[in-house]
Amino acid sequence: MVSTKSNRQTALRLSLFMGYMLAATHSFNLPAQKRLQLKQGITTTTTLGLQRSWIERFRGRRNGKVVVNQSSYVMGQQQQPGMVDGETLLVNGDVNRRRVQLESQWQTAVVEVEAPPELVVEEEEEQETAKGATVTSSTMNLIKVILGTGVLALPNGLAAVSDHPVALLPACALMSVLGLFSAYTFQLYGRLTHETQAKSMGEIWEETVGKKSSWVISASTFAFCFGCAVTYSLVIGDFLSSLALSLGSGVPAMFAKRQFWILGITLSTLAPLCSLKSLAALAPMSIVGTAGTLLTTFFMAFRCPALFASSPYSVAPGAVGKFAAAAAPALAPQFNTFSKIISPASLIIAAMATTAYLGHFNAPDLYHGFKKEKTTTTEGAAEQTNAAVAADKKESEKALQKYSRMTSIGFVGVTLWNLVLLSLGFLTFGGNCAGVVLNNYATADKGAVLSRLLMAASVIGSYPFMVRACKSTFVQLYSDIRKVKSKSNMESKVGRALLAIVTSLSLLVSDAGLVVSLNGALLGSAIIYIFPALMFLAHTGNQVKAAGGVVSRKLRLERWASKFLVAFGAVSGLVGAAVTLINSFAPHLLR
């Protein structure tokens, strides 16, 4: 008996020594609210915060319950509890001995733990570990997510319709209406997330329409991200070749070619970035993107002849600016020569608008961001179930209210920003606005150089995220269809193949505006208009059947609005894609 007890104490001392050794070796501690807490009446308690590496070696969960993964033991009047990543772990203090399993990927060991009868272990109440996001921060995130290189293609969409400055008025009206539609469907995504508590667009579709057809969401996500990756590659080539030209005439001729930069940056930078296991280090690039968009807006304002008559891009009689005079004919400002406002060509700008307003992928994440994260314990759960459900329902209602305010403020801000950039670009270059309007500005213009540099850095940082989204979605689709279980080997091959295909297409295609228009017409229309409307109709269809067709006036109007959005999205998408192709390859047919 003495020998057995001595062995137990030896094992406990050994585990204590290992814990201290690991603690001395690694420096990253888990947050205080994550630790296992033992409370003991009048006896003082000492808590040892072991290191993350120790926890990762000895961690496990079984059937939703936390498995003890570090010895909790008593030596004299000191308790040395272990820590569990993300959970509050409770130890039963009613028994004198407790078997604690130390789990690892290499071995499993079992030790006996002494717990004196006077040890009192109190259950932690449900605690908030993180406050929900604020409306202000979420609104800024929404604006940051939506605004991108797509907004720089909007002037090109209007230039395909007319080069008369007066055309800006109906274009702004159309953009405002489409912004209203986009805000409504973004709100629909939030409401459906609230009703289903889904975590993604795919889950919302499964809960409302059905699981069998959920591949539609994955396929659309893949195709849209693929189109964005091609656009990013084109923008990188355009911006970097323009930056090379800004260095002067001594630059080698190959540096002025976009193909050189697309291929060079892909091989030297993008390929290594896309192969990274974690893209967390690229997250700060979103700040660069926001700064680039802000700087570009101010720069375009100062270069707009409608605001500053002395602009170097002015084409006013007797006051032609130096950059306007030196510009190539295809990039020089052009006004009052043609108009096709009353024609299908106007759908080109509608197609581009879907890309300029698209942030709907993030709707579920933004909704759940308003809810407070909590850690819960299992003891006493039965008695607190009703209270917990009521509290969660109240929390969800608050989250939906905050989501609605974020949507209203965010889309008003995005719409105004889109209108400003559309107006500034079009009033500067008119009918010759390039696919990405920054390409119109002179390579010797220092403001344009800085804007291109920041936007190029932002796009390079965002590119791996798009490729990874394409890769993961394709692998998931292929696995579901082929019933493939192992995906690890497939992912690396798919990633390399996608990178090669995207790069090849960007070498062949020269107009980023064409890609933006097609992507927006075919896929943006589906994601913004068609999918949320179909999910809402499916979700409310059961309510209509249960009520015998007798529903409120509000619900009836919303269902009619959803049917209109489905038809509008389908017609505008198909016709917009056709008109975009005609305008690019046979523009005379639209005149």
N, C-alpha and C positions, 0 to 999 in steps of 0.2 A: 504493500500500500504506500509506504514511504517512498519506495523507488518510483512508483507510478507518478506520485505527486511531484517528485524531484524532476522526472522527465518532462512533465508538463511545464514546470517553471523554467527549465532549460530551453524548451521550445519557445516559450514566450519571450525570454530574454534574447534569444536568437532573432526572433522576428522584430523586436525593438531595435536591435543593433542594425539589422538590414534597413529598417525604416530610416534611422538616422543617417546611415551611409548614403542612401538614395537622396535624402533631403539635402545632404551636404554637396551632392554631385550636381543636382539640378536646381534651378532658381525660379521656376515659374509656379507660383502658388495658385490654387483654386480660390475663387471668391469666398468670403467668409460665410455668405448665406448658403453655400453648397455643402458645408461640412456637417458631419454627423455630430449631434450634440447629445451628451449624456448629462442629465441633471440629477443631483443627489442632495436632497434635503439639506442637512447641516454640514455635510462633508464637502470640502472644496474640490473643484473639478478642474483638471488641467487638460486642455485640448491641444493635440499635436496635429498641425497641418502638414500632412505628407505631400509629396510632390506628384505632379501629373504623371510622370513616367511610371511611378509605382502604381498609380491607379490604373493606368492603361494596361499594365501587365496583369494585374489582378482585378479584372472586372467581369461582370456577367449579369445577365437577366434571365429569368425563367418564367414564362407564362405571365408576363407583365409585372412580376414582383421583383424587387431589387434583391440580388444575391449579395450577402455579406462578402466583401472582397478585400478586407484588411482586418487583421486580428484586433478585436476590441477587448481590452484586458484590464485587470485591476492589479496594481502592485502597491500594497499598503493602502494609502488613502488617495492614490492618484489613478485616475482613469485615462487611458491613452486610446481614444477612439480613432478609427481610420476615417477617411473621407471618401465620399461617393460623388462622382461627377454628375451633377444635375439633379440629385435627389436628396431628401432628408431621410436617413436610414434609422430605424428604431431597433433597439435591442431589448429582448424580453428580460426584465430584471427579476422575474419570479422564480427563475431556476438558478441553481448554484453553478451548474456547468453548462456550457454552450459550445457546440461544435461549429467552428467557423471554417468554411472552405476557402482556401486560397487558390484561386483559379488563374491559370496562365496558359498561353499558347504552347508552352513547352512541357509543363508538368502540373500535377495537382497534389497538394499536401493538405492534411487535416490536422488541426491542433485542438487541444482542449483549452477552454478559457474559464478562468475562475471569476465568478461574480458573487460578491457577498450578499446576503439576504437584505442588508439595509440599503442596497443600491436602489434608488428610485429612478425609473426611466419615464419621463413625461413625454407625451406625444406633442409634437409641434403642431400648432394650428396652421391652417392654410395661410400662406403668406404671399404677398406680392413680391416677386423678384425683379420685376421691371415695369415701369409705368408705360402706359400706352403712348403711342406717338401723338404729337400735337398736330393741330390742323395746319399751323404755319409750316412746320418742317415737312409734313406730308405734301402740302401744296407745292413747296419748292422742289421736292423730289419728283412730283408728277410733271411739273413744267420741264425739269431737267431731262426726264425720260422721253418726253414727247419731242422736244426741240432737238434737232440734229441737222445733218447735211441735207435732209429732204426739203427743209424750208428754203435752202439756197437755190432750189430748182423751181420754185414757184414763179419767179419772173419769166422764166423760159416758157412756162405753160401759158401765160397771158400773151407772150410775144408770138406764140403760134396762132393766136386768135386775131390780134390787131396790134398796130403800133401807134394808134391814136391815144393820147393821154386820157381822153374822156372814157376810154374803155376800162379805165381803172375803177370807175364807179360801179358798173354791174359786176365786175370781178370781185370787188370787195363785198358787195351784197351777197354774191354766191358763196364766197368764203365764210361769211358770217352765218348763213343758213346751214352750211355743211358743218360748221363748228357747233351749232346748236344741235344738229342731229347726232354728232359725235359725242357731245356731252350727255345727251339723253341715253344713248346706248351704253356709255360708260357707267352711267347711273344704274342702268338695267343690270349690268354685270355685278355691280355692288349689291343690288337688291337680291339677285339670284344667289350670290355668295352668302348673303345673310340668311336666306331661307334654307339653303342646303348645307351651309357651313363647309363648303368645298374649299380646297386649297389651290385649285388651278382651273383654267378654262376647261380642260379635259374632264375634270371631275364634275364640273357644273353640267356639262353635256351628258355625262353618264347618269347623273341624278335626275335630269329633266327629260332628255330625249331618249337615251338608252345607251347601254354599253356597247352593243354590237356595231353601232355607227360612230363610235368615239374616235375611230381612226381618221375621220374627216378633220378633226381639230389638229391632230398630230401632223397629218399631211400638209395642211395649210400653214402650220407653224414652220415646218421644214422648208416649204417653198418660199415663204415670205423671208425667212432668215437667209436663205440661199440668195435671193434677189438683193437683199441688203448687203451681203458679203461682196457680191459682184459690184454693187455701187461703191462700196468702200474702197475696193481695189482700184476702180476707175478714178475716184477722187484722189487717192494717194498718188497715182501716176500724173494726174493733171496738176496738182498742187506742187509736187516736188520738181517736175519739169519746169514749171513757171519760176520756182525759186532758183533753179539752176540758171535760167536765163537772166534773172535779176543780178547775177554776179558779173555780167558784162560779156563782151564779144569774145574774150579769150577762153571761154568755156568750150571744151570739146563738143563736137556736134552731137555725139551720142547722148550726152547729158541732157540735151534739149528734147529728147524723145521720151514720151510717156511710157513706151514699152520697156525701155531700159530700166526705169525706176520701178515699174510694176514687178518685173522679174527680179531685179536686184534686191528690193526691199522684201519681197516674198521669201527669197532664198536666205537672205542674211538675217532678217528680223522676224517676219511673220511666222515662218515655219518653226523656228525654235520656240516662239511664244505660244503657238498653238499646241505644241507638244508638252507644255507645262502641265503638271498634275493639278496644281492649284493656280487660279488666276487672281488670287486675293491681292497680290502685289500691284495689279493693274487697276484696282478700284480708284485710286486717286486721279486717274486720267479723266474721270468724269468731271472733276473740278476744272481741268484744263479745257474740256469741251465747253463747259458753261462760260468760262472766261473768254474762250475764243468766240463764242456766239455773241456775247456782250460787246466785245471789242469790235467785231465785224459790224454789228448794228451801228455803233457810234461812227466807225470809219465810213460806212456807206452813207450815213446822214451828212457828214462833213463833205463828202464828194458828190452829193446830189445837187445838180444845177438848179432844181426847183427850190431848194432851200438856200443855197449859196451861189449867187450868179457868177462869182469868180472861180467856180470849180474848174479844175483842169480838164474836165470831161464835158464842158459846156459846148454846145453847137449853135449857140445864138449868133445871128449875123453880126459880124464885126467883133465878136468876142469868143472866138473858137479857142477852147483850151488846148494846152500843149499835148496832153495825152490823147485827147480826141482827134487832134490833127495827125498824130503819128500812129494811130491804131490801124490794124488791118481792116479792110472793108467789112469782113464778116463779123468783127467785134466792135466796130465803131458805132456810136449812137445813131439810131435811125428812127424817124418819127413821120407820121401823117402820110403814109404811102399805101396802106391796105387795111381792110377791116373784114373780119369774118365772124363777128359777134353772133349774128343770127345764122348759125350753122352748127353741124355736129362737132366742129372743131372746138367749141366751147367746153366740151366734155373732157378735153385734155387737162385743163386746169382743175376740173372736178376730180379727175383721177389722181393728180398730184396732191390734191388737198387731203386725200385719205392718208397718205404717208405723212403729211405735215401734222395730222391730228391723231396719229396712231400711238396709243399708250395702253391699249386695252388689255394686253397680256398681263400687265401689272395690277389689274383691278383687284383680284383676290388677295394678293400680298398687301396692298395698301389698306384694304378693309381690315384684315387680321392685324395689321400693325397698330390699329387703334385700340385693340383689345389688350388688356393687361395680362402679361404672362404670370402664371402662378405655379407653385409647386404644391402638391397635395400628398397626404398620407392616407393609408388604407384604414387605420384604426378609427372607429367611430363613423365610417363613411355612410353606413346605413341610416344612422340617426340624422345625418346632415344632408342627405340626398336632396330632399325637397328645398331646403334653403339654398343649397349649391345651385340647383337648377334655376331657381328664381333669380339668384344673383347673376348667373351666367346670362340669363335672358335679358336682364336689365343692362348688363355690360354690352351685350350685342346690340341692343337698341341704341345705346349711346354711341357705339362704334358706327352704326349706320347713319346717325345724325351728323357725326363728324365727317364721315365719308361724303355725305351730300354737300356739306359746306365746302369741303376740299374740291369736289367736282365743279361746283359753281365758280369758285374763285379761280381755280386752276385753268379751266377752259376759257374763262374770260381773258385771263392773262395770256394764254397761248394764242387765242384768236387775235388779240391786239398785236402781239409780237409778229405773228404771221402777216397781218395786214401791213405793218410797218415795213418789214423786210421786202414784201411783195412790191409795195409802193416805191420804196427807195431804189430798188433794182430796176424796176420798169421805167421810172421817171428819169433814170440816168442813161439807160441804153435802149429803151423802147423795143422795137421789133428785132433787134440783134442780141437780145439777152442769151447768153450761153446756157448750156445744160446745167452748169453750176455757175452762178452769176459772178463769183469771185474770179473766174477765168477771163472775164471781160476787162478787168482792171490791168493797167500797164505793169509790166515786170519791173519797171523802174520806180513804181509807186511804193514808197517805204511802208505806208500803212497797209497796203495790200500784201506786201511781203510778210509782215508780222501776222496778219490775219491768216494767211495761208499756212504759215509755220505752225501756229497754234491749232488750227483745224486739222492739219495733217497729223500732228502728234496725237490729237484726240481720236482721230479715225484709226490710227495704228493701234492705239490702246484698246479701242472698242472692237476691232476686227476679230481677235481671238474669241471673244464672247459669242459673236455671231457664228463663227465656224463651229465652236463647241455646241451651241444650240442646234445647229444643223446636224452635227454628228450624233448627239444623244437622241434626237428625235428620229433620225433615220434608223439607228440601231434598234430603238424601241419598236418602230413600225415593222422592221424586218423580222425582229424576234417574235412579235405577236403573230405575224403571218406564217412564218416558217416554224414556229414553236421551238425556237432556239433558246437553250438555257444559258449557255456560256457566252458572255458578251465581251469579255476582256480582250481576247485576241482580235475580235472584229472591230472594236473601237479604234485601235491604232491604224488599221488598214483603211477603214472608212474615212478617218481624219485626213490621211495622206491623199486619198483619192479625191475627196472634196476640195482640198486645197489646190490640187492639180487642175481640177475642172474649173473652179472659180478663176484661177489665174489664167487659164487658157481662154476662157470667155472674155475676160477683161482685156486681153491682148487683141482680141478680134473686134470687140465692140468699142466704139469711141465716144458715144454720147451717153453720159450718165443720166441726163434728163429722160432719155428713152427708157432706160431701165427703171427709173423711179416711177414713170407714168404707167408702165406695164405692171409693175409690182403693185402699185396702188390700185389700179383699175381692177385687176383680177383677184388679188388676195386681200388688199386693204379693204375693198368693198365688202368682201365676205366676212372679214373679222369685225369690221365696225358696224355694218348694217344688217347683214343676213343672219349670222350666227346668234347674236344676242336676241334678235327678234324671234327666231325659231325656238330658242330655248324658253323664252318668255311665253310664247304661245303653247308650247308643250306643258310647261309648268302650270299655267292657269287653266289649261284644258280640263284637268281633273276637277277643278273648282266649278267650272261651268257645268260639267256633267252632274256633279253632286247636287248642284242647285237647280237641276232640271232646266237649264238654259236661262234662268232668272238671275241676272248678275247686276251689280251696281253700274251706274252710268260711267263712272270713272274707269272701271275695268273694261267695259265695252269699248270705250274710246281708245284705251291703251292697246287693246287687241287689234282694233282697226289700224291704229298707228303702226303696230308691229307688222301687220300684213303689208302696209304701204312700204315700210322699210325693206322688207324682203324683196318686193317687186322693184323698188327703186335701186337697191343694191345690185340686183341681177342685171337690170337693163343698163344702168349707168356703167357697170363694170364691163360688160361685154361690148357695148357700143364704144365706151371710152378706150378699151384696148384696141378695137378695130381702127378707130380714128387715129390713135397714136401711131400705129403701124403705117397707116396711109400717109400721115403727115411726115413721117420719117423717110419713107421710101418712094412715095408718089404724091408729093404735096400738091401737084397741079390738079389732082382730082377734087381737092377741097376748095379751089378758087372759083 
